[in-house]
Amino acid sequence: MWLNHQLSADFHKEYAIEEKTLDVRSDHILEIFKSKKFGQIALIDERELLLECHLGYVSEFIAHIGACCLRVKAPESPQDQALILGGFNLELAFELLKHNMLIHYIQSDSKVLDSLISFLPHFQSVREHRDFGLYAKAIDLPLGKYHLIIHQATPNAHELDGLSRMLHTDGVFIARLPHPYLQADECKQMLSSVSALFSITMPFAMPFFGDEVFVFASKATHPLADLWLQRADMLDNLSFYNADIHNAAFAMPTRLASTLQPWVKN
């Protein structure tokens, strides 16, 4: 099941699809299905899946992996700033707001984003939050550096270079990696591009969960050595993320670690 993200007869069977409840066509394609096993399923551009039943787990994991490595500041210090781009999951912003961060979110397709209002459980509270800002393009962003940048997809070399310049010296960059087993060459190429720009480049994945792999990159901040338990411990009402999950996420099988070793910097 976890290999199939394409809209097909197999997709309908494997995800136990009952019916399609929404179809929105704009710059992107959004289809929402009702499933016996997974609740609502959002399929974006016929390749990107958001499962209602797992959305909170995934959002917690990606958001807090980065945020919990940022240095804890005094209450009177300026807010950390985060940039989220490359997708439609506003739940990432909901999780980062728990860290009192200022969130800038890039998404130009407002029609598709707004169509997710009943799918994303905290859509309204995020959009109305004083520390959340939605921008159509990167050029519209206020000037400044970000402490955390999360790219929900796999950026190209040009995007990587631009985003690396927007990051604080000790900031954290997180992005989706091509799968190291299913897309080995693409994964190595992505890691090579990232490691050329950052001093620390480490793949990670959700323990016990799914087929998605990510990269943690920084010029100064290490995902294990710089994990602030003070940040992780103060988070309430989490269902998935904790300090043990954080550390386990960076463990790799022996042969895979050896294969990726030339491009991993830790």
BAFI-3210 file (N, C-alpha, C; in Angstrom, 3 decimals, decimal comma, padded with zeros to 6 digits):
// residues 266
n [1|2|3|4|5|6|7|8|9|10|11|12|13|14|15|16|17|18|19|20|21|22|23|24|25|26|27|28|29|30|31|32|33|34|35|36|37|38|39|40|41|42|43|44|45|46|47|48|49|50|51|52|53|54|55|56|57|58|59|60|61|62|63|64|65|66|67|68|69|70|71|72|73|74|75|76|77|78|79|80|81|82|83|84|85|86|87|88|89|90|91|92|93|94|95|96|97|98|99|100|101|102|103|104|105|106|107|108|109|110|111|112|113|114|115|116|117|118|119|120|121|122|123|124|125|126|127|128|129|130|131|132|133|134|135|136|137|138|139|140|141|142|143|144|145|146|147|148|149|150|151|152|153|154|155|156|157|158|159|160|161|162|163|164|165|166|167|168|169|170|171|172|173|174|175|176|177|178|179|180|181|182|183|184|185|186|187|188|189|190|191|192|193|194|195|196|197|198|199|200|201|202|203|204|205|206|207|208|209|210|211|212|213|214|215|216|217|218|219|220|221|222|223|224|225|226|227|228|229|230|231|232|233|234|235|236|237|238|239|240|241|242|243|244|245|246|247|248|249|250|251|252|253|254|255|256|257|258|259|260|261|262|263|264|265|266]
n.u [000,829|001,961|003,549|002,023|000,925|-000,595|-003,484|-005,618|-007,083|-005,938|-005,195|-007,727|-008,583|-006,573|-006,566|-009,084|-011,229|-014,282|-015,813|-015,459|-015,264|-014,646|-013,438|-011,135|-009,850|-007,149|-004,226|-003,087|-004,175|-006,701|-008,040|-010,380|-011,045|-013,249|-012,538|-012,743|-010,813|-008,979|-010,244|-010,706|-008,984|-006,647|-005,613|-003,125|-002,340|-002,274|-000,296|000,669|-000,027|-002,227|-003,190|-005,980|-006,105|-003,472|-002,321|-001,823|000,237|002,374|002,750|003,439|005,871|007,632|007,657|008,551|010,970|012,729|012,247|012,783|015,482|016,389|017,863|016,796|015,233|015,371|012,411|012,036|013,328|013,486|011,062|011,616|011,766|009,960|009,838|007,624|007,091|006,212|003,989|000,725|000,092|-001,087|-001,040|001,535|002,296|000,565|001,708|004,253|003,558|003,226|005,670|005,900|006,597|007,132|005,420|005,890|004,263|004,366|002,266|000,787|-001,545|-004,415|-007,009|-007,036|-005,834|-007,717|-009,790|-009,236|-010,244|-012,079|-010,735|-008,212|-007,651|-007,017|-007,233|-008,659|-007,930|-005,177|-004,967|-006,056|-004,371|-002,274|000,446|000,862|001,491|000,435|001,769|002,005|004,234|007,824|009,114|007,465|007,905|008,774|011,871|014,623|016,099|015,633|014,996|014,155|013,446|011,097|010,643|008,128|008,282|010,604|013,195|014,670|018,057|018,422|016,438|017,364|019,802|018,913|017,252|019,077|020,480|018,652|018,592|019,301|022,573|022,814|020,562|017,954|017,308|014,843|013,764|011,998|013,312|014,152|013,289|015,674|015,916|014,030|014,434|017,253|019,448|018,464|018,161|020,830|021,837|020,352|021,216|023,895|023,734|022,667|024,627|026,703|026,117|025,716|027,035|026,222|024,469|021,909|020,005|016,631|013,836|010,402|010,048|008,509|006,677|005,304|006,613|008,150|011,020|013,382|015,556|017,766|019,363|022,026|024,169|025,352|023,864|023,197|021,226|021,068|023,014|022,261|019,661|017,143|016,002|014,488|012,787|011,409|010,223|008,369|006,209|002,806|000,049|000,753|000,786|002,582|005,357|008,354|011,287|012,709|011,725|012,653|015,492|015,673|014,861|017,016|018,567|020,046|019,838|022,615|023,901|022,705|023,524|026,248|026,222|025,250|027,127|029,196|027,825|026,580|026,830|027,899]
n.v [-001,217|001,245|002,005|003,024|005,912|006,871|007,793|005,329|002,117|000,381|002,151|002,925|000,486|-000,304|001,756|001,582|003,128|004,843|006,915|009,870|013,057|015,665|017,748|019,807|022,087|023,967|025,907|023,746|020,324|019,161|016,439|014,961|012,126|009,741|007,292|003,943|002,965|005,044|007,437|010,723|011,343|013,330|013,979|015,389|016,842|014,326|012,805|013,507|012,615|013,211|011,945|011,881|010,566|010,302|012,742|014,561|013,264|013,220|015,954|016,921|015,567|016,468|019,249|019,606|018,261|020,041|022,514|021,940|021,856|024,390|027,111|027,878|030,874|033,929|035,310|037,999|038,233|038,671|037,041|033,735|033,023|031,272|029,640|028,190|026,198|024,865|023,169|022,180|021,729|023,059|022,314|022,007|024,617|025,093|023,423|024,611|027,075|026,522|026,924|029,583|030,947|033,117|032,762|032,395|031,608|030,168|029,978|029,966|029,093|029,810|028,938|026,101|025,769|027,011|025,261|023,179|023,616|022,144|019,831|020,138|020,219|022,450|024,652|027,164|028,441|028,696|030,338|032,676|033,451|035,730|035,532|034,330|034,420|034,548|034,141|034,744|034,512|034,079|036,471|038,291|038,168|039,531|041,276|039,557|036,989|033,461|031,177|028,613|026,631|024,929|022,818|021,346|019,641|018,281|020,304|022,001|022,549|025,310|026,428|025,421|026,786|029,459|029,324|028,570|030,894|032,426|031,631|031,736|031,812|029,757|028,394|025,988|023,757|021,891|019,337|017,323|014,192|012,297|008,829|006,717|004,013|003,469|005,525|005,824|007,097|009,703|010,468|010,480|012,522|014,728|014,836|015,372|017,945|019,354|018,961|020,409|022,957|023,098|022,524|020,461|017,622|015,465|012,589|011,646|009,788|008,904|006,903|003,706|004,392|004,930|005,912|008,142|010,198|012,491|015,398|016,869|019,865|022,117|024,910|025,056|023,893|020,860|017,941|016,034|016,508|019,080|018,988|020,382|019,542|021,036|022,448|020,327|019,017|020,838|020,811|020,210|017,863|016,148|013,555|011,935|012,863|012,855|013,080|010,674|009,565|011,561|011,201|008,571|008,849|009,483|007,266|004,852|001,995|-000,294|-000,872|001,028|003,403|003,229|003,373|005,956|007,484|009,170|011,528|012,357|014,462|014,709]
n.w [000,000|000,760|-001,335|-003,352|-004,647|-006,648|-008,527|-009,163|-010,032|-008,221|-006,208|-005,215|-004,216|-002,335|-000,458|000,426|-000,700|-000,564|-001,714|-003,768|-002,439|-002,971|-005,578|-006,840|-009,134|-010,006|-009,986|-008,925|-008,397|-006,382|-004,739|-002,670|-000,792|000,694|003,030|004,252|005,985|006,542|007,061|005,887|002,830|001,296|-001,905|-003,732|-006,747|-007,859|-006,660|-004,112|-000,879|001,837|004,793|006,797|009,297|010,058|009,909|012,040|013,462|011,605|011,183|013,741|014,083|011,956|012,381|015,082|015,190|013,973|015,376|018,057|018,239|018,191|019,909|023,175|024,018|025,974|027,507|026,762|024,357|020,734|018,603|017,294|013,800|011,316|008,154|005,902|003,101|-000,190|-000,099|001,235|003,870|006,558|009,175|010,045|010,613|012,755|014,717|015,007|016,040|018,679|019,733|020,028|017,689|014,867|011,950|008,514|005,593|002,447|-000,271|-003,288|-004,467|-003,569|-003,879|-003,802|-001,284|000,447|000,059|001,674|004,147|005,687|005,987|007,196|010,560|012,194|010,617|010,566|013,001|012,673|010,354|011,337|013,317|015,026|014,645|012,248|008,799|005,441|002,229|-001,274|-002,927|-002,729|-003,087|-001,925|000,771|004,001|004,652|006,090|008,209|008,637|011,316|011,112|008,350|006,483|003,879|002,164|000,055|-002,382|-002,937|-005,800|-007,091|-007,432|-005,766|-003,304|-002,988|-002,805|-000,507|001,447|001,793|003,082|005,646|009,138|010,681|012,570|011,939|010,961|008,333|006,703|004,533|002,104|001,156|-001,784|-001,835|-000,317|-001,010|-003,043|-004,866|-005,381|-006,767|-007,147|-004,511|-003,572|-005,178|-004,260|-001,567|-002,033|-003,136|-000,962|001,031|-000,035|000,663|003,378|006,678|008,259|007,448|007,503|007,011|007,912|009,293|010,020|012,804|012,800|010,856|007,682|004,368|003,971|003,738|005,078|005,130|007,414|007,753|008,447|009,240|011,653|013,727|015,347|014,968|017,010|019,054|019,727|020,591|022,489|025,451|027,138|025,465|024,170|026,330|027,276|025,658|025,203|024,955|022,804|020,340|019,054|018,749|020,680|022,796|022,593|020,209|018,508|018,606|017,669|015,057|013,445|013,170|011,025|008,835|008,653|006,124|004,442|005,674|005,154|002,370|001,903|003,145|001,914|001,440|003,713|006,463|009,634]
ca.u [000,000|002,729|004,244|001,077|000,349|-001,207|-004,925|-005,814|-007,927|-005,200|-005,317|-009,071|-008,676|-005,638|-006,952|-010,497|-011,971|-015,735|-016,310|-014,762|-016,146|-014,277|-012,511|-010,856|-008,816|-006,605|-002,823|-002,895|-005,379|-007,016|-009,137|-010,556|-011,781|-013,656|-011,994|-013,167|-009,684|-008,153|-011,010|-010,541|-007,673|-006,454|-004,624|-002,760|-001,617|-002,257|000,928|000,945|-001,115|-002,408|-004,168|-006,570|-005,832|-002,047|-001,840|-001,281|001,510|003,389|002,981|004,209|007,215|008,447|007,783|009,303|012,354|013,507|012,068|013,350|016,942|016,699|018,217|015,723|015,543|014,726|011,075|012,055|014,034|012,619|010,572|012,183|010,932|009,959|009,291|007,108|006,743|006,243|002,854|-000,551|-000,179|-001,059|-000,850|002,924|002,287|-000,096|002,678|005,317|003,025|003,409|006,989|005,850|007,350|006,479|005,367|005,602|003,860|004,251|001,393|000,123|-002,830|-005,347|-008,242|-006,844|-005,593|-008,979|-010,657|-008,849|-010,705|-012,741|-009,824|-007,172|-008,429|-006,725|-007,142|-009,156|-007,147|-003,867|-005,115|-006,422|-003,398|-001,528|001,829|000,871|001,324|000,387|002,348|001,871|005,551|008,958|009,479|006,575|008,273|009,543|013,309|015,059|016,602|014,768|015,631|013,724|012,785|010,585|010,149|007,312|008,603|012,041|013,579|015,739|019,322|018,236|015,706|018,255|020,764|018,206|016,778|020,235|020,845|017,611|018,646|020,252|023,805|022,552|019,212|017,730|016,575|014,281|013,080|011,740|014,317|013,740|013,497|017,007|015,822|013,221|014,991|018,604|020,276|017,919|018,460|022,245|022,009|019,800|022,128|025,102|023,428|022,501|025,904|027,569|025,710|025,577|028,062|025,561|023,456|021,569|018,673|015,857|012,524|009,529|010,050|007,241|005,692|005,320|007,699|008,724|012,351|013,662|016,932|018,000|020,601|022,342|025,578|025,898|023,012|023,194|019,903|021,164|023,776|021,622|018,260|016,868|014,938|013,627|011,749|010,613|009,453|007,318|005,125|001,682|-000,978|001,313|000,410|003,657|006,727|009,003|012,746|013,188|011,396|013,581|016,807|015,551|014,603|018,269|019,241|019,913|020,373|024,066|024,315|022,262|024,426|027,512|025,978|025,043|028,182|029,904|027,024|026,068|027,815|027,389]
ca.v [000,000|002,476|002,370|003,492|007,236|007,276|007,582|004,172|001,091|-000,111|003,181|002,813|-000,767|-000,371|002,731|001,317|004,336|004,708|007,906|011,154|014,077|017,003|017,807|021,218|022,251|025,321|025,673|022,376|019,491|018,609|015,484|014,421|010,874|009,148|005,942|003,160|002,723|006,203|008,672|011,497|011,325|014,399|013,661|016,643|016,649|012,890|012,168|013,857|012,145|013,610|011,065|012,548|009,865|010,378|014,098|015,146|012,622|013,679|017,382|017,023|015,046|017,342|020,581|019,625|017,829|021,257|023,563|021,557|022,019|025,816|027,546|028,498|032,288|034,620|035,780|039,331|038,176|038,630|035,704|032,977|033,070|030,050|029,713|026,917|026,308|023,622|022,279|022,702|021,257|024,141|021,753|022,295|025,931|024,931|022,862|025,587|028,151|026,106|027,412|031,045|031,378|033,898|031,838|032,858|030,427|030,499|029,155|030,863|028,553|030,043|028,186|024,758|025,890|027,296|024,093|022,229|024,154|021,102|018,688|020,474|020,482|023,752|025,601|028,494|029,051|029,077|031,477|033,879|033,700|036,978|035,234|033,593|035,234|033,797|034,896|034,039|034,261|034,391|037,877|039,083|038,009|040,612|041,038|038,963|035,626|032,495|030,210|027,300|026,579|023,600|022,638|020,135|018,800|018,171|021,499|021,856|023,164|026,763|026,699|025,141|027,882|030,634|029,110|028,554|032,295|033,026|030,965|032,206|031,033|028,538|027,949|024,601|023,559|020,549|019,128|015,930|013,509|011,113|007,664|006,164|002,689|003,494|006,542|005,913|008,108|011,022|010,736|010,835|013,832|015,715|014,940|016,041|019,380|019,920|018,944|021,448|024,249|023,047|021,780|019,285|017,094|014,157|012,072|011,091|009,264|008,650|005,518|002,963|005,123|005,398|005,796|009,460|010,443|013,922|015,779|017,943|020,523|023,343|025,313|025,040|023,194|019,411|017,464|015,205|017,203|020,345|018,820|021,041|018,852|022,061|022,712|019,133|018,659|021,793|020,661|019,444|017,309|015,537|012,156|011,158|013,332|012,987|013,114|009,365|009,494|012,485|010,570|007,362|009,216|009,645|005,968|004,277|000,647|-000,272|-000,788|002,316|004,419|003,119|003,833|007,410|008,110|010,276|012,761|012,666|015,219|014,790]
ca.w [000,000|000,939|-002,560|-004,354|-004,433|-007,899|-008,608|-010,029|-009,413|-007,056|-005,168|-004,639|-003,473|-001,222|000,555|000,749|-001,058|-000,699|-002,659|-003,855|-001,871|-003,436|-006,710|-007,097|-010,155|-010,081|-010,338|-008,473|-008,373|-005,069|-004,669|-001,326|-000,818|001,958|003,109|005,412|006,880|006,837|007,151|004,666|002,174|000,320|-002,933|-004,391|-008,009|-008,128|-006,158|-002,722|-000,024|003,225|005,416|007,948|010,545|010,371|009,651|013,265|013,782|010,662|011,405|014,987|013,880|011,107|012,990|016,342|014,905|013,733|016,382|019,353|018,189|018,254|021,261|023,954|024,231|027,083|027,109|026,155|023,076|019,544|018,242|016,182|012,606|010,517|006,797|005,412|001,681|-000,940|000,110|001,733|005,227|007,550|010,515|010,406|011,253|014,051|015,656|015,263|016,870|020,068|020,141|019,991|016,519|013,824|010,814|007,164|004,812|001,026|-001,097|-004,227|-004,894|-002,465|-004,114|-003,261|000,152|001,128|-000,077|002,717|005,420|006,484|006,087|008,165|011,783|012,813|009,511|010,904|014,080|012,124|009,441|012,090|014,377|014,809|014,290|010,982|007,604|004,190|001,121|-002,547|-003,517|-001,865|-003,254|-001,075|002,176|004,633|004,720|007,351|008,185|009,311|012,209|010,649|007,043|006,165|002,513|002,226|-001,096|-002,639|-003,700|-006,782|-006,695|-007,368|-004,530|-002,187|-002,846|-002,316|000,862|002,350|002,037|003,913|006,935|010,143|010,758|013,338|011,592|010,554|007,081|006,576|003,258|001,725|000,352|-002,539|-000,984|-000,584|-001,613|-004,261|-005,772|-004,811|-007,451|-006,854|-003,099|-003,480|-005,797|-003,344|-000,426|-002,520|-003,271|000,377|001,757|-000,593|001,216|004,829|007,409|008,843|006,540|008,060|006,685|009,016|008,912|011,161|013,275|012,770|010,075|006,309|003,400|003,718|004,284|005,085|005,445|008,378|007,353|009,169|009,233|013,016|014,686|015,157|015,403|018,205|020,095|020,095|020,999|023,762|026,167|027,718|024,470|023,937|027,525|027,611|024,700|025,742|024,073|021,607|020,153|018,421|018,961|021,981|022,648|022,140|018,782|017,855|018,466|016,850|013,666|012,697|013,042|009,695|008,662|008,472|004,722|003,903|006,223|004,413|000,997|001,880|003,924|001,254|001,356|005,032|007,256|010,999]
c.u [000,856|003,500|003,329|000,469|-000,355|-002,694|-005,198|-006,783|-007,251|-005,291|-006,658|-009,183|-007,823|-005,987|-008,436|-011,357|-013,460|-016,292|-015,386|-015,722|-015,823|-013,279|-012,335|-009,689|-008,404|-005,168|-002,420|-004,229|-005,548|-008,222|-009,194|-011,491|-012,184|-013,232|-012,493|-012,056|-009,013|-008,923|-010,925|-009,102|-007,640|-005,328|-004,361|-001,889|-001,374|-000,975|001,189|-000,252|-001,075|-003,511|-004,677|-006,143|-004,373|-001,501|-001,209|000,070|002,635|003,748|003,784|005,672|008,093|008,685|008,721|010,722|013,238|013,453|012,742|014,874|017,354|016,928|017,030|016,124|014,850|013,389|011,081|012,747|013,045|012,214|011,456|011,212|011,080|009,316|008,861|006,685|006,677|005,061|001,674|-000,840|-000,005|-000,888|000,598|003,012|001,638|000,882|003,778|004,838|003,102|004,753|007,056|006,695|006,483|006,564|005,054|005,377|003,671|003,345|000,572|-001,272|-003,840|-006,636|-008,137|-006,638|-006,901|-009,943|-010,349|-009,370|-011,369|-011,860|-008,756|-007,830|-008,188|-006,594|-007,501|-008,296|-005,766|-003,985|-005,402|-005,391|-002,550|-000,097|001,952|000,649|001,390|000,865|002,268|003,227|006,643|009,334|008,623|006,963|008,971|011,028|013,669|015,508|015,675|015,584|015,285|013,025|012,382|010,037|009,414|007,558|010,129|012,466|014,654|016,971|019,187|017,499|016,598|019,211|020,085|017,767|017,929|020,675|019,840|017,644|019,654|021,469|023,601|021,152|019,174|016,885|016,129|013,541|012,878|012,897|013,651|014,088|014,830|017,008|015,123|013,749|016,433|019,443|019,796|018,214|019,913|022,506|021,506|020,724|023,422|024,891|023,310|023,838|026,896|027,291|025,727|026,681|027,521|024,436|023,124|020,148|017,959|014,482|011,725|009,624|008,641|006,232|006,131|006,605|008,391|010,055|012,664|015,154|016,909|019,340|020,788|023,826|026,195|025,128|022,917|021,886|019,926|021,869|023,062|020,127|018,069|015,698|013,979|012,493|010,821|009,699|008,301|006,117|004,043|000,823|-000,417|000,925|001,556|005,049|007,124|010,509|013,300|012,915|012,353|014,922|016,748|015,395|015,870|019,082|018,993|020,407|021,847|024,473|023,890|023,169|025,758|027,369|025,892|026,185|028,905|029,142|026,405|027,168|027,259|028,518]
c.v [001,255|002,890|003,098|004,839|007,741|006,936|006,484|003,222|000,534|000,871|003,052|001,567|-000,741|000,609|002,635|002,552|004,034|005,663|009,117|012,239|015,482|016,889|019,278|021,318|023,715|025,193|024,257|021,646|018,937|017,683|014,946|013,224|010,480|007,688|005,236|003,061|003,999|007,501|009,422|011,373|012,467|013,988|014,929|016,344|015,178|012,203|012,427|013,502|012,788|012,749|011,708|011,894|009,971|011,803|014,741|014,575|013,177|015,137|017,621|016,675|016,033|018,692|020,562|019,089|019,057|022,232|023,219|021,557|023,487|026,226|028,235|029,921|032,828|035,193|037,142|039,362|038,205|037,189|035,058|033,049|031,774|030,316|028,307|027,106|024,910|022,702|022,973|022,336|022,375|023,622|021,907|023,634|025,858|024,399|023,870|026,748|027,805|026,579|028,941|031,599|032,256|033,085|032,588|031,630|030,849|029,494|030,079|030,390|028,646|029,240|026,780|024,815|026,107|026,111|023,022|022,640|023,089|019,869|018,926|020,931|021,845|024,855|027,019|029,173|029,475|030,324|032,776|034,258|034,927|036,732|034,431|034,550|034,373|034,680|034,065|033,649|034,649|035,860|038,785|039,044|039,245|040,259|040,452|037,534|034,726|031,543|028,782|027,444|025,136|023,617|021,308|019,176|018,685|019,355|021,192|022,634|024,680|027,165|026,504|026,292|029,118|030,496|029,090|029,962|033,004|032,512|031,633|031,292|029,720|027,994|026,516|024,577|022,102|020,450|017,640|015,409|012,483|009,866|006,976|004,749|002,729|004,465|006,842|007,017|009,514|011,427|011,184|012,223|014,951|015,919|015,649|017,549|020,049|020,016|019,957|022,809|024,282|022,194|020,496|018,867|015,683|013,740|011,596|010,648|008,986|007,194|004,929|003,548|005,327|005,256|007,126|009,617|011,919|014,158|016,947|018,551|021,819|023,662|025,232|024,162|021,708|018,837|016,601|015,939|018,447|020,218|019,421|020,343|019,837|022,419|021,512|018,825|019,603|021,687|019,756|018,877|016,799|014,060|011,303|011,592|013,297|012,895|011,779|009,163|010,374|011,802|009,351|007,687|009,264|008,356|005,415|002,839|000,698|-000,083|000,541|003,440|004,415|003,662|005,349|008,190|009,265|011,605|013,159|013,343|015,398|014,956]
c.w [000,000|-000,297|-003,547|-003,966|-005,690|-007,899|-009,633|-009,346|-008,163|-005,898|-004,460|-003,770|-002,214|-000,105|000,911|000,501|-001,216|-001,747|-002,684|-003,376|-002,354|-004,574|-007,075|-008,070|-010,221|-010,590|-009,949|-008,535|-006,970|-005,189|-003,241|-001,407|000,606|001,962|004,369|006,447|007,372|007,046|005,836|004,147|001,173|-000,617|-003,740|-005,603|-008,322|-007,658|-004,671|-001,859|001,354|003,796|006,698|009,263|010,981|010,335|010,883|013,633|012,908|010,917|012,678|014,743|013,107|011,785|014,194|016,195|014,696|014,884|017,702|019,357|018,231|019,698|021,940|024,305|025,478|026,601|026,407|024,799|021,911|019,212|017,181|015,013|011,818|009,162|006,383|003,956|001,063|-000,747|000,751|003,181|006,251|008,973|010,974|011,125|012,631|015,099|015,982|016,115|018,360|020,627|020,137|018,841|015,619|012,536|009,522|006,293|003,357|000,330|-001,984|-004,623|-003,744|-002,641|-003,529|-001,747|000,912|001,068|000,965|004,098|006,287|006,668|007,157|009,461|012,407|011,766|009,961|011,969|013,594|011,265|010,193|013,148|014,039|014,363|013,007|009,823|006,357|003,045|-000,156|-003,123|-002,529|-001,936|-002,369|000,405|002,724|004,641|006,081|007,158|009,013|010,176|011,794|009,309|006,784|004,745|002,479|001,065|-001,213|-003,495|-004,736|-006,326|-006,552|-006,095|-003,306|-001,930|-002,277|-000,873|001,858|002,709|002,947|005,346|007,857|010,165|011,499|013,068|011,097|009,282|006,997|005,247|003,028|000,880|-000,566|-001,720|-001,317|-001,158|-002,969|-005,314|-005,344|-005,456|-007,142|-005,420|-002,934|-004,071|-004,893|-002,147|-000,827|-002,627|-001,910|001,104|001,213|000,028|002,741|005,455|008,010|007,908|006,975|007,653|007,949|008,513|010,172|011,589|013,279|011,779|008,628|005,523|003,129|004,448|004,111|005,312|006,418|008,007|008,124|008,998|010,617|013,986|014,355|015,710|016,653|019,337|020,595|020,379|022,386|024,435|026,818|026,759|024,324|025,125|027,806|026,657|025,278|024,613|022,743|021,551|019,628|018,864|020,432|021,764|022,157|020,651|017,984|017,584|017,550|015,367|012,819|012,605|011,640|009,682|008,250|007,016|004,092|004,403|005,488|002,993|000,911|002,548|003,203|001,269|002,685|005,856|008,661|012,008]
res [m|w|l|n|h|q|l|s|a|d|f|h|k|e|y|a|i|e|e|k|t|l|d|v|r|s|d|h|i|l|e|i|f|k|s|k|k|f|g|q|i|a|l|i|d|e|r|e|l|l|l|e|c|h|l|g|y|v|s|e|f|i|a|h|i|g|a|c|c|l|r|v|k|a|p|e|s|p|q|d|q|a|l|i|l|g|g|f|n|l|e|l|a|f|e|l|l|k|h|n|m|l|i|h|y|i|q|s|d|s|k|v|l|d|s|l|i|s|f|l|p|h|f|q|s|v|r|e|h|r|d|f|g|l|y|a|k|a|i|d|l|p|l|g|k|y|h|l|i|i|h|q|a|t|p|n|a|h|e|l|d|g|l|s|r|m|l|h|t|d|g|v|f|i|a|r|l|p|h|p|y|l|q|a|d|e|c|k|q|m|l|s|s|v|s|a|l|f|s|i|t|m|p|f|a|m|p|f|f|g|d|e|v|f|v|f|a|s|k|a|t|h|p|l|a|d|l|w|l|q|r|a|d|m|l|d|n|l|s|f|y|n|a|d|i|h|n|a|a|f|a|m|p|t|r|l|a|s|t|l|q|p|w|v|k|n]
***
